[in-house]
Each structure stands twice: as structure tokens, then as C-alpha cells.
């Protein structure tokens, strides 16, 4: 019994990816999680524009979580996606009894370090919670010295 040879790819089987599919970026708010991305009721008007094979990249700026999804099925008011890759930063624990805390600043899309007592912003503009907590520890050392 002879095996049928597998045919070679033809030149018209290839194409520039940007002409074959769309890549979408979704910025998640504090209220959203990565699990919400697969809920078609939250997609709104974009559902009619997304097609099978499109790629959706979701980013959650307050946590730094990131994921990439592929659209496996799409139709009017309907979508199914599969996660292809993701990144979740390590969980950062704020030190206790420092009198300081971190707070996500939605408008600046950055973390602020605030005094717990009066909510005064001590320093802002940290892209990650880890950077804010690191500054808190350094500040505590300088104050204690």
C-alpha cells in the first residue's frame, strides 16, 4: 500500500497577514477581568466587525495582566474565542503599618502612593503596583534614617 504524498503549499495559499485578518486591542477597566473577554454580551457594536481568525489582545493596565485570543467563530451578536497566550504579573503585597497605601489612578492610568490618614498623594505615576510598593519601602527607610 503506497501513501499519498502530501501536496506542497501553493503561492496563493500564502498572504500578508494584515490583509487576511484584523488585530484588535481591548483595554480592560478595573471592573473587568480576563474572563469577561469571552462574554459576547459585553462586546457591543464591535461584534458585527470581528470575523473568524481575528486576533484580540486584551490588557488590564491596573494589574498588568495581558492575554491574546483568537476568534474561532463569529456572527451577528455571537462570538467564540480561545486564549492563545497570557501573562499575569506576580501578586504584590503592600507592607502593613506604613501609613501609606497604593491606589489605581484611572485618569492617569498609573498607581499613586497615598497617605492612609488623609488620602494625600505622596507620589504618583507608577506604571506597576510593584514599583509603587518599592517606592513605599524606600520612603520608609529614608524617613526612619
Contact map, one row per residue, 1 for C-alpha under 8 A:
1110000000000000000000000000000000000000000000000000000000000000000000000000000000000000000000000000000000000000000000000000000000000000000000000
1111000000000000000000000000000000000000000000000000000000000000000000000000000000000000000000000000000000000000000000000000000000000000000000000
1111100000000000000000000000000000000000000000000000000000000000000000000000000000000000000000000000000000000000000000000000000000000000000000000
0111110000000000000000000000000000000000000000000000000000000000000000000000000000000000000000000000000000000000000000000000000000000000000000000
0011111000000000000000000000000000000000000000000000000000000000000000000000000000000000000000000000000000000000000000000000000000000000000000000
0001111100000000000000000000000000000000000000000000000000000000000000000000000000000000000000000000000000000000000000000000000000000000000000000
0000111110000000000000000000000000000000000000000000000000000000000000000000000000000000000000000000000000000000000000000000000000000000000000000
0000011111000000000000000000000000000000000000000000000000000000000000000000000000000000000000000000000000000000000000000000000000000000000000000
0000001111101000000000000000000000000000000000000000000000000000000000000000000000000000000000000000000000000000000000000000000000000000000000000
0000000111111100000000000000000000000000000000000000000000000000000000000000000000000000000000000000000000000000000000000000000000000000000000000
0000000011111100000000000000000000000000000000000000000000000000000000000000000000000000000000000000000000000000000000000000000000000000000000000
0000000001111110000000000000000000000000000000000000000000000000000000000000000000000000000000000000000000000000000000000000000000000000000000000
0000000011111110000000000000000000000000000000000000000000000000000000000000000000000000000000000000000000000000000000000000000000000000000000000
0000000001111111000000000000000000000000000000000000000000000000000000000000000000000000000000000000000000000000000000000000000000000000000000000
0000000000011111101100000000000000000000000000000000000000000000000000000000000000000000000000000000000000000000000000000000000000000000000000000
0000000000000111111100000000000000000000000000000000000000000000000000000000000000000000000000000000000000000000000000000000000000000000000000000
0000000000000011111110000000000000000000000000000000000000000000000000000000000000000000000000000000000000000000000000000000000000000000000000000
0000000000000001111111000000000000000000000000000000000000000000000000000000000000000000000000000000000000000000000000000000000000000000000000000
0000000000000011111111000000000000000000000000000000000000000000000000000000000000000000000000000000000000000000000000000000000000000000000000000
0000000000000011111111000000000000000000000000000000000000000000000000000000000000000000000000000000000000000000000000000000000000000000000000000
0000000000000000111111100000000000000000000000000010111000000000000000000000000000000000000000000000000000000000000000000000000000000000000000000
0000000000000000011111110000000000000000000000000100111000000000000000000000000000000000000000000000000000000000000000000000000000000000000000000
0000000000000000000011111000000000000000000000000000011110000000000000000000000000000000000000000000000000000000000000000000000000000000000000000
0000000000000000000001111100000000000000000000000000011110000000000000000000000000000000000000000000000000000000000000000000000000000000000000000
0000000000000000000000111110000000000000000000000000000111100000000000000000000000000000000000000000000000000000000000000000000000000000000000000
0000000000000000000000011111000000000000000000000000000111100000000000000000000000000000000000000000000000000000000000000000000000000000000000000
0000000000000000000000001111100000000000000000000000000001111000000000000000000000000000000000000000000000000000000000000000000000000000000000000
0000000000000000000000000111111110000000000000000000000001111000000000000000000000000000000000000000000000000000000000000000000000000000000000000
0000000000000000000000000011111100000000000000000000000000011100000000000000000000000000000000000000000000000000000000000000000000000000000000000
0000000000000000000000000001111110000000000000000000000000010100000000000000000000000000000000000000000000000000000000000000000000000000000000000
0000000000000000000000000001111110000000000000000000000000000000000000000000000000000000000000000000000000000000000000000000000000000000000000000
0000000000000000000000000001111111010000000000000000000000000000000000000000000000000000000000000000000000000000000000000000000000000000000000000
0000000000000000000000000001011111111000000000000000000000010000000000000000000000000000000000000000000000000000000000000000000000000000000000000
0000000000000000000000000000000111111100000000000000000001000000001000000000000000000000000000000000000000000000000000000000000000000000000000000
0000000000000000000000000000000011111110000000000000000000000000000000000000000000000000000000000000000000000000000000000000000000000000000000000
0000000000000000000000000000000111111110010000000000000000000000000000000000000000000000000000000000000000000000000000000000000000000000000000000
0000000000000000000000000000000011111111010000000000000001000000000000000000000000000000000000000000000000000000000000000000000000000000000000000
0000000000000000000000000000000001111111000000000000000000000000000000000000001110000000000000000000000000000000000000000000000000000000000000000
0000000000000000000000000000000000111111111000000000000000000000000000000000000000000000000000000000000000000000000000000000000000000000000000000
0000000000000000000000000000000000001111111100100000000000000000000000000000111100000000000000000000000000000000000000000000000000000000000000000
0000000000000000000000000000000000000011111100000000000000000000000000000000100000000000000000000000000000000000000000000000000000000000000000000
0000000000000000000000000000000000011011111100000000000000000000000000000000000000000000000000000000000000000000000000000000000000000000000000000
0000000000000000000000000000000000000011111111100000000000000000000000000000000000000000000000000000000000000000000000000000000000000000000000000
0000000000000000000000000000000000000001111111100000000000000000000000000000000000000000000000000000000000000000000000000000000000000000000000000
0000000000000000000000000000000000000000001111111000000000000000000000000000000000000000000000000000000000000000000000000000000000000000000000000
0000000000000000000000000000000000000000001111111100000000000000000000000000000000000000000000000000000000000000000000000000000000000000000000000
0000000000000000000000000000000000000001001111111100000000000000000000000111111000000000000000000000000000000000000000000000000000000000000000000
0000000000000000000000000000000000000000000011111110000000000000000000000011100000000000000000000000000000000000000000000000000000000000000000000
0000000000000000000000000000000000000000000011111110000000000000000000000000000000000000000000000000000000000000000000000000000000000000000000000
0000000000000000000001000000000000000000000001111111010000000000000000100100000000000000000000000000000000000000000000000000000000000000000000000
0000000000000000000010000000000000000000000000011111110000000000000000101110000000000000000000000000000000000000000000000000000000000000000000000
0000000000000000000000000000000000000000000000000111110000000000000000111100000000000000000000000000000000000000000000000000000000000000000000000
0000000000000000000011000000000000000000000000000011111000000000000001110000000000000000000000000000000000000000000000000000000000000000000000000
0000000000000000000011110000000000000000000000000111111100000000000001100000000000000000000000000000000000000000000000000000000000000000000000000
0000000000000000000011110000000000000000000000000000111110000000000111100000000000000000000000000000000000000000000000000000000000000000000000000
0000000000000000000000111100000000000000000000000000011111000000000111100000000000000000000000000000000000000000000000000000000000000000000000000
0000000000000000000000111100000000000000000000000000001111100000011110000000000000000000000000000000000000000000000000000000000000000000000000000
0000000000000000000000001111000001001000000000000000000111110000011110000000000000000000000000000000000000000000000000000000000000000000000000000
0000000000000000000000001111000000000000000000000000000011111001111000000000000000000000000000000000000000000000000000000000000000000000000000000
0000000000000000000000000011110010000000000000000000000001111111110000000000000000000000000000000000000000000000000000000000000000000000000000000
0000000000000000000000000011100000000000000000000000000000111111100000000000000000000000000000000000000000001100000000000000000000000000000000000
0000000000000000000000000000110000000000000000000000000000011111000000000000000000000000000000000000000100001110000000000000000110000000000000000
0000000000000000000000000000000000000000000000000000000000011111100000000000000000000000100000000000000000000000000000000000000110000000000000000
0000000000000000000000000000000000000000000000000000000000111111110000000000000000000001100000000000000000000000000000000000000100000000000000000
0000000000000000000000000000000000000000000000000000000000111011111000000000000000000111100000000000000000000000000000000000000000000000000000000
0000000000000000000000000000000000000000000000000000000011110001111100000000000000000111000000000000000000000000000000000000000000000000000000000
0000000000000000000000000000000001000000000000000000000011100000111110000000000000111110000000000000000000000000000000000000000000000000000000000
0000000000000000000000000000000000000000000000000000001111000000011111000000000000111100000000000000000000000000000000000000000000000000000000000
0000000000000000000000000000000000000000000000000000001111000000001111100000000011111000000000000000000000000000000000000000000000000000000000000
0000000000000000000000000000000000000000000000000000111100000000000111110000000011110000000000000000000000000000000000000000000000000000000000000
0000000000000000000000000000000000000000000000000111111100000000000011111100001111000000000000000000000000000000000000000000000000000000000000000
0000000000000000000000000000000000000000000000000001100000000000000001111100001111000000000000000000000000000000000000000000000000000000000000000
0000000000000000000000000000000000000000000000000011000000000000000000111110011110000000000000000000000000000000000000000000000000000000000000000
0000000000000000000000000000000000000000000000100111000000000000000000111111011100000000000000000000000000000000000000000000000000000000000000000
0000000000000000000000000000000000000000000000110010000000000000000000001111111000000000000000000000000000000000000000000000000000000000000000000
0000000000000000000000000000000000000000000000110000000000000000000000000111110000000000000000000000000000000000000000000000000000000000000000000
0000000000000000000000000000000000000001100000110000000000000000000000000011111000000000000000000000000000000000000000000000000000000000000000000
0000000000000000000000000000000000000001000000100000000000000000000000001111111100000000000000000000000000000000000000000000000000000000000000000
0000000000000000000000000000000000000101000000100000000000000000000000111110111110000000000000000000000000000000000000000000000000000000000000000
0000000000000000000000000000000000000101000000000000000000000000000000111100011111000000000000000000000000000000000000000000000000000000000000000
0000000000000000000000000000000000000100000000000000000000000000000011111000001111100000000000000000000000000000000000000000000000000000000000000
0000000000000000000000000000000000000000000000000000000000000000000011110000000111110000000000000000000000000000000000000000000000000000000000000
0000000000000000000000000000000000000000000000000000000000000000001111000000000011111100000000000000000000000000000000000000000000000000000000000
0000000000000000000000000000000000000000000000000000000000000000001111000000000001111100000000000000000000000000000000000000000000000000000000000
0000000000000000000000000000000000000000000000000000000000000000001110000000000000111110000000000000000000000000000000000000000000000000000000000
0000000000000000000000000000000000000000000000000000000000000000111100000000000000111111000000000000000000000000000000000000000000000000000000000
0000000000000000000000000000000000000000000000000000000000000000111000000000000000001111100000000000000000000000000000000000000000000000000000000
0000000000000000000000000000000000000000000000000000000000000001110000000000000000000111110000000000000000000000000000000000000000000000000000000
0000000000000000000000000000000000000000000000000000000000000011100000000000000000000011111000000000000000000000000000000000000000000000000000000
0000000000000000000000000000000000000000000000000000000000000000000000000000000000000001111100000000000000000000000000000000000000000000000000000
0000000000000000000000000000000000000000000000000000000000000000000000000000000000000000111110000000000000000000000000000000000000000000000000000
0000000000000000000000000000000000000000000000000000000000000000000000000000000000000000011111000000000000000000000000000000000011001000000000000
0000000000000000000000000000000000000000000000000000000000000000000000000000000000000000001111100000000000000000000000000000000000000000000000000
0000000000000000000000000000000000000000000000000000000000000000000000000000000000000000000111110000110000000000000000000000000000001000000000000
0000000000000000000000000000000000000000000000000000000000000000000000000000000000000000000011111100000000000000000000000000000000001000000000000
0000000000000000000000000000000000000000000000000000000000000000000000000000000000000000000001111110000000000000000000000000000000000000000000000
0000000000000000000000000000000000000000000000000000000000000000000000000000000000000000000000111111000000000000000000000000000000000000000000000
0000000000000000000000000000000000000000000000000000000000000000000000000000000000000000000000111111100000000000000000000000000000000000000100000
0000000000000000000000000000000000000000000000000000000000000000000000000000000000000000000000011111100000000000001110000000000000000000000000000
0000000000000000000000000000000000000000000000000000000000000000000000000000000000000000000000001111110000000000111100000000000000000001000000000
0000000000000000000000000000000000000000000000000000000000000000000000000000000000000000000001000111111000000000111100000000000000000000000000000
0000000000000000000000000000000000000000000000000000000000000000000000000000000000000000000001000001111100000011110000000000000010011000000000000
0000000000000000000000000000000000000000000000000000000000000000000000000000000000000000000000000000111110000011110000000000000000000000000000000
0000000000000000000000000000000000000000000000000000000000000100000000000000000000000000000000000000011111001111000000000000000000000000000000000
0000000000000000000000000000000000000000000000000000000000000000000000000000000000000000000000000000001111111111000000000000000000000000000000000
0000000000000000000000000000000000000000000000000000000000000000000000000000000000000000000000000000000111111100000000000000000000000000000000000
0000000000000000000000000000000000000000000000000000000000000000000000000000000000000000000000000000000011111100000000000000000000000000000000000
0000000000000000000000000000000000000000000000000000000000000000000000000000000000000000000000000000000011111100000000000000100000000000000000000
0000000000000000000000000000000000000000000000000000000000001100000000000000000000000000000000000000000111111110000000000000101000000000000000000
0000000000000000000000000000000000000000000000000000000000001100000000000000000000000000000000000000000111111111000000000001111100000000000000000
0000000000000000000000000000000000000000000000000000000000000100000000000000000000000000000000000000011110001111100000000001111110010000000000000
0000000000000000000000000000000000000000000000000000000000000000000000000000000000000000000000000000011110000111110000001111110000010000000000000
0000000000000000000000000000000000000000000000000000000000000000000000000000000000000000000000000001111000000011111000001111000000010001000000000
0000000000000000000000000000000000000000000000000000000000000000000000000000000000000000000000000001111000000001111100111110000000000000000000000
0000000000000000000000000000000000000000000000000000000000000000000000000000000000000000000000000011100000000000111111111100000000000000000000000
0000000000000000000000000000000000000000000000000000000000000000000000000000000000000000000000000011100000000000011111110000000000000000000000000
0000000000000000000000000000000000000000000000000000000000000000000000000000000000000000000000000010000000000000001111100000000000000000000000000
0000000000000000000000000000000000000000000000000000000000000000000000000000000000000000000000000000000000000000001111110000000000000000000000000
0000000000000000000000000000000000000000000000000000000000000000000000000000000000000000000000000000000000000000011111111000000000000000000000000
0000000000000000000000000000000000000000000000000000000000000000000000000000000000000000000000000000000000000000011101111100000000000000000000000
0000000000000000000000000000000000000000000000000000000000000000000000000000000000000000000000000000000000000001111000111111000000000000000000000
0000000000000000000000000000000000000000000000000000000000000000000000000000000000000000000000000000000000000001111000011111000000000000000000000
0000000000000000000000000000000000000000000000000000000000000000000000000000000000000000000000000000000000000001110000001111100000000000000000000
0000000000000000000000000000000000000000000000000000000000000000000000000000000000000000000000000000000000000111100000001111110000000000000000000
0000000000000000000000000000000000000000000000000000000000000000000000000000000000000000000000000000000000011111000000000011111000000000000000000
0000000000000000000000000000000000000000000000000000000000000000000000000000000000000000000000000000000000000111000000000001111110110000000000000
0000000000000000000000000000000000000000000000000000000000000000000000000000000000000000000000000000000000001110000000000000111110100000000000000
0000000000000000000000000000000000000000000000000000000000000111000000000000000000000000000000000000000000000110000000000000011111110000000000000
0000000000000000000000000000000000000000000000000000000000000110000000000000000000000000000100000000010000000010000000000000011111111000000000000
0000000000000000000000000000000000000000000000000000000000000000000000000000000000000000000100000000000000000000000000000000000111111100000000000
0000000000000000000000000000000000000000000000000000000000000000000000000000000000000000000000000000000000000000000000000000011111111110000000000
0000000000000000000000000000000000000000000000000000000000000000000000000000000000000000000000000000010000000011100000000000010111111111000000000
0000000000000000000000000000000000000000000000000000000000000000000000000000000000000000000101100000010000000000000000000000000011111111100000000
0000000000000000000000000000000000000000000000000000000000000000000000000000000000000000000000000000000000000000000000000000000001111111110000000
0000000000000000000000000000000000000000000000000000000000000000000000000000000000000000000000000000000000000000000000000000000000111111111000000
0000000000000000000000000000000000000000000000000000000000000000000000000000000000000000000000000001000000000000100000000000000000011111111100000
0000000000000000000000000000000000000000000000000000000000000000000000000000000000000000000000000000000000000000000000000000000000001111111110000
0000000000000000000000000000000000000000000000000000000000000000000000000000000000000000000000000000000000000000000000000000000000000111111111000
0000000000000000000000000000000000000000000000000000000000000000000000000000000000000000000000000000000000000000000000000000000000000011111111100
0000000000000000000000000000000000000000000000000000000000000000000000000000000000000000000000000100000000000000000000000000000000000001111111110
0000000000000000000000000000000000000000000000000000000000000000000000000000000000000000000000000000000000000000000000000000000000000000111111111
0000000000000000000000000000000000000000000000000000000000000000000000000000000000000000000000000000000000000000000000000000000000000000011111111
0000000000000000000000000000000000000000000000000000000000000000000000000000000000000000000000000000000000000000000000000000000000000000001111111
0000000000000000000000000000000000000000000000000000000000000000000000000000000000000000000000000000000000000000000000000000000000000000000111111
0000000000000000000000000000000000000000000000000000000000000000000000000000000000000000000000000000000000000000000000000000000000000000000011111
